[in-house]
Amino acid sequence: MAIESIYDLVQETPPAPYKPPRHKSIHNPKVKPSWSRFNCHTMSRGVCNVGGNDSSLGPLPQADKTFGTKPGSNKADVCTYLKKTSLGVETSKHMKTKCPEAFMVSENRQKGKMKASLPTRDDKPLMNLVTSKNFIVANAVENILAQPKKVPEAEMRWTQKEDYGRVPEYLPTLKEGIAAEREMIMGMMAEQMEHANPNMQKYIAPLDDDKRIELLHALKAKWEVTNQSYQTHTHLTQFSRGQLHQKESHEKLLTDLEKKIELLSKSNVCVNLDA
């Protein structure tokens, strides 16, 4: 149990706070800021000290260390313009006097004239030159021995051929062979069906060509009528229940007629008599 004492009323002095040692940077404090426009004594450079280690720019001017130079202070002086020979460049006249060898013509250009000279009035041309060449015979021999020119070949016009539009001679023979082969195949199929079901031959008979053509024309006529009625509904986008039913029935009928027309278009058609 703690015992009260009069000394508890005396305030104790708080200890002094700990002060760490002062930080000292390892970098050079005299290095100017990198990628900065400060301390750029000219307007030709946008930034200076890009590498970060340039300390040779000199001290920062005291008058310009805040917002740079004053407007118009870098303006050129009108009295200090560039004058003739102020940069020490010599003219061609002075160079000829000091070094005349540099202006001498090279040996290659002194060898000969670039162009033949004109004949003088005393120069006479060669006269009385005679030749024994027969130009007529020479021209004839040259034309005879020359290679003839190639004549461009005209394109072949197929409509002007002798047998254009005629039936080839091999086509009837080929059709006869195909018909004979079809008859042989149908005979073999009939024999196979007869062996499989002897009573089937009684109910299957080939359809006559006249009857087949008549049925084919009737089916095509019915297809035309149905198709004409079907076309009256193709432009509609919205259908009622009756129109939709009529459209579907026409489509089904047209599909059935097309299958039957395709079947009757064949040459050999058999009919089931028991159906």
C-alpha positions, 0 to 999 in steps of 0.5 A: 500500500502506497504511503502519502508524502509531502514530497509528492507535491513537488514537481519534478523537472522533465528530462531534456529531449534527445537531439539526434546528430545533424544530417550532413548530405554526401552530395556536393552542395555547390552543384547546380540543380539538374534539368533546371532553367536557373543559372542559365546565362543564355537563352539558347539552352532550355535547361542546364546540368542535365547530368547532375554533376556540373559545378562549373557554371559559376555562382548564381547571379544575385540579381537573377537568382529569383525569377531569371533575367529581366525582360529584354536584357538578352537583346542584341546590341545594335552597335555590335553587329557582325562586320566584314573580316571581324571573324578573321576569314580572309578574302580570295584576293588575300589568299591569292597573294599568299598561296597562288598555287591553290588557284592554278589550273590542274594538269588534267585540264591543261592536257588537251582541249575539251572541244576540237578547234574549227578548221581554218581558211587554209585547210582543204577537204579531201577531193575526188574520192571515188568508190566502186560500191554498187549501192543498188545491188548492196541494198537488194542483198541486204534486204534478201538476207534480212530476217523477215518480221514476225506477223502478229497472229490473229485471234481465233474466232470460234464462231467461224469454225466449220463445225460451229453449232453442229452436234459432235459425232461422238455425242450420239454414240455416247448417248446410246452407250449411256442408255444401254448401260441404264437399261442393263442396270434397271434389268439387274435391279428388276432381277434382284427385286424378283429374286427377293420377292417373287410377288413384287413383280406383279405390282410394279410396272414401268410408266409410259412416256406419254403418260409421264409427260402428261403428268409432268405438264400437269404438275408444272401447271399446278406449280405455276398457279400455286406459286402465283398465289404464294407471291401475294404474301411474300411482301408482307412482314406481319401476318394474321393467323389465317394468312400465316396458315395459308403461306405455310400450306403454299410452301409445303405444296410447292416443295411437294410439287418440286419433288414430284417434278424432279422424279417425273423428269427422269426417263425410267419411272416405275409405278406401284400398281398395288398402291 
